[in-house]
């Protein structure tokens, strides 16, 4: 995972707004361009955000599906305090609510790692971040150029976006973090059936914006040049149609790239209506998603410095009837407010001391649970609601993976394959020729010994129909039921001879 630039962090929530807001036109006396671009220069800020979901069930759904929808509707996130420091460090403190249970959490990010902690965790978790140079495999890159490119792309998009039908600006007085402010409220709405025309209008504007398009490609060239040079991309440029133009010829490369990109946009415009019509025919469900019932409403509250101090977003997506997705619609609501813009901010970094490095660990369900206190909200959520320990294996009569063998009515299987597929740990004691299988979730042990017809299951001796044997492939074979039940799984055989192994 690569470390994000400080400008990029603040840019991400704004980009979602750019997709539906106005272009260069002024609305109600508000310069929308400046309002959308003002936050790109924010270096430090504090903020809070709440997010919730609402799923509307389809008619006649099952009780099981209804229960799942109720779980979705119980989910919400409250990020009470985010701190973005001017050096790019970031911290957040908040809580996640699920089924009336609330789990507080903290998170921080610096140039080295993302560190996360939650109530009930025995230790924090962290994920190391690659440096900018390491992620691209090129030394000496200036990461600040990424922020410049972000601005350039955003400016180009904003300039060419068309106004939706419903957009307005009014003067309002709003409370932001306990402070009463005079702000301009920019309100906009867009429905799914408007999107195709807005996209087409955007493409037309892009095609005509030669100056902006060329500037964008020129900026991308400046950013990518050291990467392409280090990779020896001259041959690739020739294959892409740049002919004899050397990579260092910026003007030539940019001109050819612009002409090719404009040609692609113009070609798309020529077939846009037919392609859209064909898409609706081949994917009729799209007519529901892109209907008037799909709606996005956004309110941005902008101060005199063209900084967005508050934003409310409500997105509802209409969904086609489906057995796999028994919903009429799903909605996302979020509210954000920001304060202390470009003021002194110090992120609350979490120490990595004693934290679990997630980059080098593929945790089993049991290992995951053991990182939380038994009975804690997260522990119960993972085990009882998300059922991370649940496992189902299927063995068919002529299975060439487990290759079961039936002897005297008992099914024997290679121990290691079944045990490891149930997340158990397998250890070999060469001196005693014994194999210990340790259950992943509960820690119980099952011990088999080569040539012995007895096994120890959680300390109790169990008589086997035959001694444990090693097959022609060198695998120790044991009775399936003894192994599976010792690992808290049930074994059932259906009428077709399929064997089902299920762990709750």
TORGUVEX-509768 format. One record per residue (C-alpha): residue number from 0; chain; x negated, y negated, z negated. Coordinates in Angstrom, 3 decimals. Layout:
BEGIN
<NUM; A; <X; Y; Z>>
...
END
This chain:
BEGIN
<0; A; <0.000; 0.000; 0.000>>
<1; A; <-1.410; -3.394; 0.951>>
<2; A; <-1.368; -6.455; -1.232>>
<3; A; <1.039; -9.102; 0.074>>
<4; A; <-0.066; -12.693; 0.499>>
<5; A; <1.387; -15.210; -1.903>>
<6; A; <3.258; -16.981; 0.874>>
<7; A; <4.759; -13.720; 2.082>>
<8; A; <6.251; -12.890; -1.316>>
<9; A; <8.349; -16.010; -1.325>>
<10; A; <9.186; -15.679; 2.367>>
<11; A; <10.949; -12.307; 2.163>>
<12; A; <14.241; -13.362; 0.524>>
<13; A; <14.429; -16.377; 2.793>>
<14; A; <14.098; -14.374; 5.998>>
<15; A; <17.435; -12.697; 5.344>>
<16; A; <19.074; -16.108; 5.355>>
<17; A; <17.365; -17.144; 8.574>>
<18; A; <19.171; -14.454; 10.511>>
<19; A; <22.513; -16.200; 10.213>>
<20; A; <21.845; -19.866; 9.545>>
<21; A; <21.679; -22.783; 11.907>>
<22; A; <18.930; -23.748; 14.278>>
<23; A; <17.728; -27.239; 15.024>>
<24; A; <21.106; -28.931; 14.687>>
<25; A; <21.883; -31.188; 11.739>>
<26; A; <24.968; -30.223; 9.741>>
<27; A; <26.782; -32.778; 7.610>>
<28; A; <23.683; -34.969; 7.489>>
<29; A; <21.452; -32.096; 6.320>>
<30; A; <18.413; -31.209; 8.445>>
<31; A; <18.908; -27.448; 8.392>>
<32; A; <15.450; -26.788; 9.798>>
<33; A; <13.811; -28.527; 6.868>>
<34; A; <16.114; -26.783; 4.423>>
<35; A; <15.173; -23.362; 5.784>>
<36; A; <11.466; -24.076; 6.110>>
<37; A; <10.934; -26.099; 2.931>>
<38; A; <10.237; -23.085; 0.733>>
<39; A; <7.468; -21.772; 2.977>>
<40; A; <5.055; -24.181; 1.288>>
<41; A; <6.032; -23.218; -2.251>>
<42; A; <2.948; -21.986; -4.122>>
<43; A; <4.411; -21.410; -7.572>>
<44; A; <7.970; -21.084; -8.837>>
<45; A; <10.216; -19.420; -11.402>>
<46; A; <13.494; -17.763; -10.493>>
<47; A; <16.241; -15.351; -11.498>>
<48; A; <18.405; -13.029; -9.405>>
<49; A; <21.405; -10.787; -9.966>>
<50; A; <22.540; -8.116; -7.523>>
<51; A; <25.550; -5.803; -7.532>>
<52; A; <27.249; -3.308; -5.223>>
<53; A; <30.887; -2.613; -4.456>>
<54; A; <32.013; 0.417; -2.475>>
<55; A; <35.643; 0.725; -1.322>>
<56; A; <36.726; 4.389; -1.032>>
<57; A; <38.428; 5.769; 2.058>>
<58; A; <41.938; 7.152; 1.747>>
<59; A; <42.409; 10.699; 0.479>>
<60; A; <38.851; 11.351; -0.656>>
<61; A; <37.946; 14.120; -3.100>>
<62; A; <37.528; 13.638; -6.831>>
<63; A; <33.813; 14.369; -6.438>>
<64; A; <33.390; 11.639; -3.819>>
<65; A; <35.412; 9.225; -5.938>>
<66; A; <33.113; 9.888; -8.882>>
<67; A; <30.098; 9.086; -6.711>>
<68; A; <31.673; 5.813; -5.577>>
<69; A; <32.336; 4.865; -9.189>>
<70; A; <28.655; 5.449; -9.893>>
<71; A; <27.702; 3.154; -7.002>>
<72; A; <30.021; 0.447; -8.320>>
<73; A; <28.507; 0.713; -11.791>>
<74; A; <25.051; -0.203; -10.448>>
<75; A; <23.685; -3.734; -10.845>>
<76; A; <20.303; -5.410; -11.214>>
<77; A; <19.600; -8.496; -13.282>>
<78; A; <16.122; -9.928; -12.741>>
<79; A; <16.272; -12.497; -15.497>>
<80; A; <12.911; -14.130; -14.959>>
<81; A; <10.451; -14.032; -12.064>>
<82; A; <7.191; -15.963; -12.230>>
<83; A; <5.160; -16.610; -9.082>>
<84; A; <1.760; -18.062; -9.900>>
<85; A; <-0.124; -20.197; -7.392>>
<86; A; <-2.877; -17.545; -7.095>>
<87; A; <-0.339; -14.983; -5.878>>
<88; A; <0.145; -13.156; -9.176>>
<89; A; <3.774; -12.289; -9.862>>
<90; A; <5.754; -10.937; -12.803>>
<91; A; <9.399; -10.062; -13.364>>
<92; A; <11.508; -9.052; -16.332>>
<93; A; <15.066; -7.808; -16.110>>
<94; A; <17.358; -4.834; -16.418>>
<95; A; <19.191; -2.225; -14.358>>
<96; A; <22.741; -1.257; -15.298>>
<97; A; <24.127; 2.140; -14.356>>
<98; A; <27.196; 3.863; -15.788>>
<99; A; <27.490; 1.296; -18.581>>
<100; A; <23.884; 1.996; -19.634>>
<101; A; <21.354; -0.815; -19.353>>
<102; A; <17.622; -0.209; -18.884>>
<103; A; <15.283; -3.192; -19.437>>
<104; A; <12.153; -3.262; -17.273>>
<105; A; <9.087; -5.375; -16.588>>
<106; A; <6.934; -5.564; -13.473>>
<107; A; <3.797; -7.409; -12.451>>
<108; A; <1.572; -7.655; -9.400>>
<109; A; <-1.890; -9.082; -8.910>>
<110; A; <-4.555; -8.548; -6.272>>
<111; A; <-5.340; -5.072; -7.584>>
<112; A; <-2.091; -3.325; -8.460>>
<113; A; <1.645; -3.279; -9.041>>
<114; A; <2.405; -2.278; -12.658>>
<115; A; <5.884; -1.250; -13.791>>
<116; A; <7.315; -0.398; -17.190>>
<117; A; <10.816; 0.544; -18.347>>
<118; A; <12.438; 1.111; -21.702>>
<119; A; <11.937; 4.715; -22.738>>
<120; A; <8.738; 5.192; -20.719>>
<121; A; <5.823; 6.585; -22.713>>
<122; A; <3.379; 4.600; -20.593>>
<123; A; <3.503; 2.060; -17.749>>
<124; A; <3.192; 3.155; -14.128>>
<125; A; <0.935; 1.452; -11.612>>
<126; A; <0.189; 1.618; -7.927>>
<127; A; <-3.172; 0.240; -6.730>>
<128; A; <-3.116; -2.168; -3.817>>
<129; A; <-5.555; -2.132; -0.949>>
<130; A; <-7.287; -5.344; -0.120>>
<131; A; <-6.314; -7.075; 3.092>>
<132; A; <-9.561; -6.020; 4.782>>
<133; A; <-9.258; -2.399; 3.617>>
<134; A; <-5.695; -2.036; 4.887>>
<135; A; <-6.694; -3.108; 8.404>>
<136; A; <-10.153; -1.573; 8.394>>
<137; A; <-11.729; -4.894; 9.374>>
<138; A; <-14.096; -6.896; 7.209>>
<139; A; <-14.163; -10.664; 6.877>>
<140; A; <-10.507; -11.383; 7.613>>
<141; A; <-8.904; -14.539; 6.268>>
<142; A; <-5.683; -13.498; 4.544>>
<143; A; <-4.427; -17.083; 4.548>>
<144; A; <-3.879; -16.665; 8.300>>
<145; A; <-1.095; -14.225; 7.507>>
<146; A; <0.760; -17.004; 5.717>>
<147; A; <0.234; -19.284; 8.735>>
<148; A; <1.677; -16.604; 11.020>>
<149; A; <4.672; -16.176; 8.702>>
<150; A; <5.381; -19.884; 8.982>>
<151; A; <4.908; -19.881; 12.748>>
<152; A; <7.290; -16.956; 13.267>>
<153; A; <9.873; -18.462; 10.926>>
<154; A; <9.709; -21.860; 12.630>>
<155; A; <10.116; -20.248; 16.043>>
<156; A; <13.129; -18.194; 14.929>>
<157; A; <14.803; -21.114; 13.159>>
<158; A; <14.312; -23.401; 16.130>>
<159; A; <16.079; -21.019; 18.503>>
<160; A; <18.866; -19.705; 16.301>>
<161; A; <22.348; -20.833; 17.346>>
<162; A; <24.837; -22.241; 14.867>>
<163; A; <27.534; -19.805; 13.744>>
<164; A; <31.116; -21.014; 14.108>>
<165; A; <31.575; -21.583; 10.377>>
<166; A; <28.917; -23.841; 8.878>>
<167; A; <29.184; -26.939; 6.706>>
<168; A; <27.188; -29.130; 4.331>>
<169; A; <28.557; -31.031; 1.309>>
<170; A; <27.102; -32.909; -1.658>>
<171; A; <27.613; -31.112; -4.984>>
<172; A; <26.457; -31.173; -8.590>>
<173; A; <25.170; -27.793; -9.777>>
<174; A; <23.514; -26.405; -12.891>>
<175; A; <20.164; -24.676; -12.265>>
<176; A; <18.462; -23.115; -15.271>>
<177; A; <20.312; -25.434; -17.629>>
<178; A; <19.604; -28.587; -15.615>>
<179; A; <22.325; -30.527; -13.792>>
<180; A; <21.164; -31.367; -10.264>>
<181; A; <22.535; -33.270; -7.288>>
<182; A; <22.210; -30.844; -4.379>>
<183; A; <23.447; -30.302; -0.852>>
<184; A; <25.488; -27.139; -0.433>>
<185; A; <25.030; -25.463; 2.947>>
<186; A; <27.804; -22.936; 3.511>>
<187; A; <27.930; -20.519; 6.420>>
<188; A; <29.936; -17.458; 7.382>>
<189; A; <29.506; -14.948; 10.146>>
<190; A; <31.562; -11.877; 11.042>>
<191; A; <30.415; -8.729; 12.771>>
<192; A; <32.246; -9.507; 15.998>>
<193; A; <30.253; -12.770; 16.337>>
<194; A; <26.853; -11.088; 16.207>>
<195; A; <26.517; -9.916; 19.844>>
<196; A; <27.187; -13.418; 21.204>>
<197; A; <24.806; -15.014; 18.675>>
<198; A; <22.037; -12.592; 19.621>>
<199; A; <22.558; -13.321; 23.311>>
<200; A; <22.494; -17.053; 22.656>>
<201; A; <19.270; -16.663; 20.672>>
<202; A; <17.617; -14.742; 23.536>>
<203; A; <18.642; -17.456; 26.018>>
<204; A; <17.116; -20.123; 23.814>>
<205; A; <13.906; -18.116; 23.412>>
<206; A; <13.632; -17.699; 27.176>>
<207; A; <13.816; -21.470; 27.681>>
<208; A; <11.477; -22.385; 24.810>>
<209; A; <8.216; -22.155; 26.757>>
<210; A; <6.327; -24.468; 24.415>>
<211; A; <7.424; -22.700; 21.235>>
<212; A; <6.992; -19.232; 22.726>>
<213; A; <3.464; -20.073; 23.889>>
<214; A; <2.559; -21.561; 20.505>>
<215; A; <3.819; -18.426; 18.765>>
<216; A; <1.769; -16.113; 20.980>>
<217; A; <-1.243; -18.394; 20.553>>
<218; A; <-0.924; -18.147; 16.783>>
<219; A; <-0.627; -14.372; 17.005>>
<220; A; <-3.751; -14.327; 19.167>>
<221; A; <-5.737; -16.260; 16.535>>
<222; A; <-4.566; -13.829; 13.888>>
<223; A; <-5.152; -10.635; 15.869>>
<224; A; <-8.385; -11.607; 17.655>>
<225; A; <-10.804; -10.411; 14.922>>
<226; A; <-8.845; -7.173; 14.564>>
<227; A; <-8.845; -6.478; 18.301>>
<228; A; <-12.513; -7.412; 18.608>>
<229; A; <-13.505; -5.055; 15.814>>
<230; A; <-11.445; -2.285; 17.427>>
<231; A; <-13.036; -2.823; 20.854>>
<232; A; <-9.729; -3.553; 22.555>>
<233; A; <-10.988; -4.655; 25.995>>
<234; A; <-9.932; -1.376; 27.615>>
<235; A; <-6.545; -1.529; 25.963>>
<236; A; <-5.996; -5.051; 27.308>>
<237; A; <-6.743; -3.839; 30.822>>
<238; A; <-4.238; -0.990; 30.419>>
<239; A; <-1.600; -3.467; 29.237>>
<240; A; <-1.843; -5.493; 32.434>>
<241; A; <-4.339; -8.204; 31.486>>
<242; A; <-6.565; -7.231; 34.394>>
<243; A; <-10.001; -8.861; 34.342>>
<244; A; <-9.109; -11.383; 31.635>>
<245; A; <-11.649; -10.997; 28.814>>
<246; A; <-10.382; -10.871; 25.272>>
<247; A; <-12.208; -14.093; 24.344>>
<248; A; <-10.265; -16.029; 27.019>>
<249; A; <-7.478; -17.193; 24.743>>
<250; A; <-5.687; -19.299; 27.346>>
<251; A; <-5.661; -16.474; 29.881>>
<252; A; <-4.525; -13.824; 27.417>>
<253; A; <-1.801; -16.078; 25.971>>
<254; A; <-0.513; -17.041; 29.428>>
<255; A; <-0.248; -13.449; 30.608>>
<256; A; <1.321; -12.348; 27.323>>
<257; A; <3.879; -15.173; 27.430>>
<258; A; <4.860; -14.439; 31.026>>
<259; A; <5.263; -10.738; 30.258>>
<260; A; <7.316; -11.426; 27.118>>
<261; A; <9.546; -13.937; 28.917>>
<262; A; <10.072; -11.469; 31.767>>
<263; A; <11.135; -8.816; 29.235>>
<264; A; <13.599; -11.227; 27.580>>
<265; A; <15.029; -12.311; 30.942>>
<266; A; <15.391; -8.671; 32.030>>
<267; A; <17.227; -7.888; 28.805>>
<268; A; <19.586; -10.818; 29.363>>
<269; A; <20.454; -9.575; 32.844>>
<270; A; <21.717; -6.244; 31.494>>
<271; A; <22.784; -7.425; 28.033>>
<272; A; <26.557; -7.291; 28.571>>
<273; A; <26.489; -3.935; 30.356>>
<274; A; <24.160; -2.411; 27.783>>
<275; A; <26.383; -3.675; 24.981>>
<276; A; <29.468; -2.240; 26.672>>
<277; A; <27.700; 1.090; 27.136>>
<278; A; <26.624; 1.083; 23.505>>
<279; A; <30.207; 0.636; 22.347>>
<280; A; <31.289; 3.526; 24.607>>
<281; A; <28.600; 5.947; 23.422>>
<282; A; <28.844; 4.843; 19.780>>
<283; A; <32.499; 3.931; 19.141>>
<284; A; <31.794; 3.683; 15.405>>
<285; A; <29.876; 0.487; 16.171>>
<286; A; <33.178; -1.289; 16.878>>
<287; A; <34.080; -0.910; 13.207>>
<288; A; <30.729; -2.105; 11.914>>
<289; A; <30.680; -5.060; 14.330>>
<290; A; <34.248; -6.131; 13.589>>
<291; A; <35.779; -9.101; 11.816>>
<292; A; <35.914; -6.955; 8.660>>
<293; A; <32.139; -7.077; 8.453>>
<294; A; <31.330; -10.462; 6.987>>
<295; A; <28.364; -12.338; 5.569>>
<296; A; <28.855; -15.472; 3.489>>
<297; A; <25.925; -17.521; 2.236>>
<298; A; <25.769; -20.657; 0.117>>
<299; A; <22.431; -22.445; -0.138>>
<300; A; <21.966; -25.335; -2.566>>
<301; A; <19.151; -27.598; -1.380>>
<302; A; <17.441; -30.397; -3.325>>
<303; A; <16.039; -33.666; -1.945>>
<304; A; <12.665; -32.014; -1.389>>
<305; A; <14.295; -29.439; 0.902>>
<306; A; <13.773; -26.623; -1.586>>
<307; A; <16.510; -24.022; -2.039>>
<308; A; <17.335; -24.151; -5.743>>
<309; A; <20.283; -21.793; -5.707>>
<310; A; <21.698; -19.262; -3.264>>
<311; A; <24.736; -17.004; -3.307>>
<312; A; <25.129; -14.191; -0.806>>
<313; A; <28.040; -11.825; -0.193>>
<314; A; <27.693; -9.199; 2.541>>
<315; A; <30.503; -6.757; 3.330>>
<316; A; <29.950; -4.051; 5.949>>
<317; A; <32.993; -2.217; 7.331>>
<318; A; <32.376; 1.490; 7.800>>
<319; A; <34.022; 3.994; 10.186>>
<320; A; <35.943; 6.908; 8.730>>
<321; A; <33.629; 9.871; 8.187>>
<322; A; <33.497; 13.027; 6.094>>
<323; A; <29.834; 12.333; 5.395>>
<324; A; <30.490; 8.758; 4.272>>
<325; A; <33.947; 8.504; 2.628>>
<326; A; <33.954; 4.698; 2.401>>
<327; A; <35.971; 1.928; 3.998>>
<328; A; <33.285; -0.625; 3.253>>
<329; A; <30.358; -1.445; 1.044>>
<330; A; <29.446; -4.897; -0.250>>
<331; A; <26.321; -6.459; -1.708>>
<332; A; <26.506; -9.607; -3.803>>
<333; A; <23.503; -11.571; -5.041>>
<334; A; <22.936; -14.867; -6.846>>
<335; A; <19.545; -16.550; -7.172>>
<336; A; <18.344; -19.756; -8.792>>
<337; A; <14.860; -21.281; -8.816>>
<338; A; <13.160; -23.872; -10.996>>
<339; A; <9.717; -25.269; -11.816>>
<340; A; <8.996; -25.438; -8.072>>
<341; A; <5.239; -25.910; -7.510>>
<342; A; <4.854; -26.506; -11.242>>
<343; A; <2.452; -24.813; -13.668>>
<344; A; <3.421; -21.120; -13.755>>
<345; A; <1.512; -18.233; -15.346>>
<346; A; <2.600; -14.700; -14.492>>
<347; A; <2.889; -12.198; -17.358>>
<348; A; <0.602; -9.411; -16.145>>
<349; A; <0.994; -5.919; -17.592>>
<350; A; <-2.212; -4.148; -18.567>>
<351; A; <-3.138; -1.038; -16.578>>
<352; A; <-4.808; 0.446; -19.664>>
<353; A; <-3.232; 3.850; -20.271>>
<354; A; <-0.905; 3.462; -17.278>>
<355; A; <-0.147; 6.343; -14.904>>
<356; A; <-1.635; 5.962; -11.413>>
<357; A; <1.146; 6.926; -8.993>>
<358; A; <-1.111; 6.889; -5.935>>
<359; A; <-2.970; 10.040; -6.985>>
<360; A; <-0.084; 11.915; -8.539>>
<361; A; <2.647; 13.985; -6.915>>
<362; A; <4.777; 14.450; -9.990>>
<363; A; <7.084; 17.414; -10.373>>
<364; A; <10.536; 16.855; -11.917>>
<365; A; <9.244; 18.085; -15.263>>
<366; A; <6.208; 15.795; -15.177>>
<367; A; <8.489; 12.883; -14.346>>
<368; A; <10.783; 13.625; -17.291>>
<369; A; <7.867; 14.047; -19.677>>
<370; A; <6.850; 10.460; -18.978>>
<371; A; <10.040; 9.318; -20.721>>
<372; A; <11.239; 9.797; -24.269>>
<373; A; <13.808; 12.627; -24.483>>
<374; A; <17.271; 11.158; -24.985>>
<375; A; <16.305; 7.764; -23.546>>
<376; A; <18.613; 6.228; -20.968>>
<377; A; <16.198; 6.813; -18.081>>
<378; A; <15.539; 10.402; -19.177>>
<379; A; <19.257; 11.200; -19.258>>
<380; A; <19.861; 9.376; -15.981>>
<381; A; <17.133; 11.319; -14.173>>
<382; A; <18.144; 14.688; -15.561>>
<383; A; <21.932; 14.506; -15.863>>
<384; A; <22.999; 11.964; -13.228>>
<385; A; <20.311; 12.157; -10.570>>
<386; A; <19.701; 15.855; -11.325>>
<387; A; <16.032; 15.685; -10.351>>
<388; A; <15.443; 19.140; -11.829>>
<389; A; <18.079; 20.804; -9.626>>
<390; A; <16.612; 23.232; -7.129>>
<391; A; <18.102; 25.702; -4.647>>
<392; A; <16.160; 28.411; -2.818>>
<393; A; <17.608; 30.805; -0.239>>
<394; A; <16.171; 34.168; 0.718>>
<395; A; <17.585; 35.864; 3.799>>
<396; A; <17.439; 39.662; 4.218>>
<397; A; <14.565; 39.562; 6.749>>
<398; A; <12.876; 36.502; 5.284>>
<399; A; <9.385; 36.058; 6.763>>
<400; A; <8.350; 33.481; 4.148>>
<401; A; <9.269; 35.206; 0.879>>
<402; A; <9.312; 38.662; 2.580>>
<403; A; <11.350; 40.356; -0.173>>
<404; A; <11.105; 44.097; -0.704>>
<405; A; <13.993; 46.119; -2.184>>
<406; A; <12.823; 49.084; -4.271>>
<407; A; <15.415; 51.173; -6.110>>
<408; A; <17.983; 48.392; -5.876>>
<409; A; <15.599; 45.748; -7.273>>
<410; A; <14.371; 42.879; -5.099>>
<411; A; <10.632; 42.220; -5.437>>
<412; A; <9.000; 39.021; -4.144>>
<413; A; <5.512; 37.489; -4.024>>
<414; A; <5.261; 35.705; -7.367>>
<415; A; <3.405; 32.567; -6.304>>
<416; A; <5.760; 31.514; -3.488>>
<417; A; <8.926; 31.604; -5.574>>
<418; A; <7.277; 30.228; -8.706>>
<419; A; <5.711; 27.220; -6.967>>
<420; A; <8.911; 26.495; -5.054>>
<421; A; <10.567; 26.222; -8.476>>
<422; A; <7.819; 23.732; -9.461>>
<423; A; <6.225; 26.169; -11.924>>
<424; A; <2.497; 26.267; -12.667>>
<425; A; <0.741; 29.564; -11.863>>
<426; A; <-2.530; 30.521; -13.571>>
<427; A; <-4.610; 33.685; -13.164>>
<428; A; <-6.542; 35.405; -15.968>>
<429; A; <-9.078; 37.540; -14.139>>
<430; A; <-10.374; 39.263; -17.264>>
<431; A; <-6.933; 40.590; -18.211>>
<432; A; <-5.531; 40.699; -14.674>>
<433; A; <-2.549; 38.694; -15.906>>
<434; A; <-0.584; 35.867; -14.309>>
<435; A; <1.060; 33.169; -16.422>>
<436; A; <3.939; 31.232; -14.874>>
<437; A; <4.823; 28.080; -16.831>>
<438; A; <8.241; 26.517; -16.319>>
<439; A; <8.016; 22.933; -15.086>>
<440; A; <10.939; 21.478; -17.017>>
<441; A; <11.107; 23.360; -20.319>>
<442; A; <7.538; 24.647; -20.629>>
<443; A; <8.521; 28.284; -21.182>>
<444; A; <5.998; 30.888; -20.032>>
<445; A; <6.486; 34.151; -18.127>>
<446; A; <3.474; 36.489; -18.164>>
<447; A; <3.015; 39.387; -15.732>>
<448; A; <0.092; 41.813; -15.644>>
<449; A; <-1.060; 43.653; -12.542>>
<450; A; <-0.269; 47.374; -12.908>>
<451; A; <1.953; 46.856; -15.965>>
<452; A; <5.691; 47.506; -16.138>>
<453; A; <6.120; 45.011; -18.951>>
<454; A; <6.373; 41.214; -18.866>>
<455; A; <6.512; 38.543; -21.547>>
<456; A; <9.399; 36.096; -21.046>>
<457; A; <9.297; 33.226; -23.544>>
<458; A; <7.394; 35.502; -25.926>>
<459; A; <9.786; 38.455; -25.605>>
<460; A; <8.795; 41.745; -23.965>>
<461; A; <10.865; 42.709; -20.923>>
<462; A; <10.696; 46.169; -19.298>>
<463; A; <10.273; 46.120; -15.512>>
<464; A; <11.608; 48.851; -13.155>>
<465; A; <8.088; 49.400; -11.784>>
<466; A; <4.613; 48.070; -12.540>>
<467; A; <3.621; 44.752; -10.939>>
<468; A; <1.789; 45.514; -7.692>>
<469; A; <-0.384; 43.687; -5.154>>
<470; A; <0.811; 43.968; -1.547>>
<471; A; <-1.216; 44.223; 1.659>>
<472; A; <-1.548; 40.410; 1.800>>
<473; A; <-3.075; 40.204; -1.662>>
<474; A; <0.049; 38.761; -3.302>>
<475; A; <1.282; 39.953; -6.688>>
<476; A; <4.890; 41.146; -6.388>>
<477; A; <7.348; 40.909; -9.300>>
<478; A; <11.110; 41.435; -9.759>>
<479; A; <12.859; 38.323; -8.435>>
<480; A; <15.527; 38.152; -11.142>>
<481; A; <13.058; 38.420; -14.036>>
<482; A; <10.904; 35.654; -12.580>>
<483; A; <13.774; 33.332; -11.647>>
<484; A; <15.707; 33.683; -14.881>>
<485; A; <12.494; 33.188; -16.848>>
<486; A; <12.275; 29.810; -15.064>>
<487; A; <15.874; 28.894; -16.008>>
<488; A; <17.315; 29.702; -12.572>>
<489; A; <20.278; 31.889; -11.652>>
<490; A; <20.178; 34.531; -8.916>>
<491; A; <23.215; 35.456; -6.844>>
<492; A; <23.696; 37.502; -3.682>>
<493; A; <26.505; 36.722; -1.249>>
<494; A; <28.452; 39.059; 1.046>>
<495; A; <26.046; 38.449; 3.922>>
<496; A; <23.074; 39.609; 1.878>>
<497; A; <21.681; 36.111; 1.337>>
<498; A; <20.059; 35.605; -2.077>>
<499; A; <20.604; 32.202; -3.712>>
<500; A; <18.325; 30.977; -6.485>>
<501; A; <19.659; 27.890; -8.237>>
<502; A; <18.188; 25.872; -11.085>>
<503; A; <20.442; 23.217; -12.667>>
END
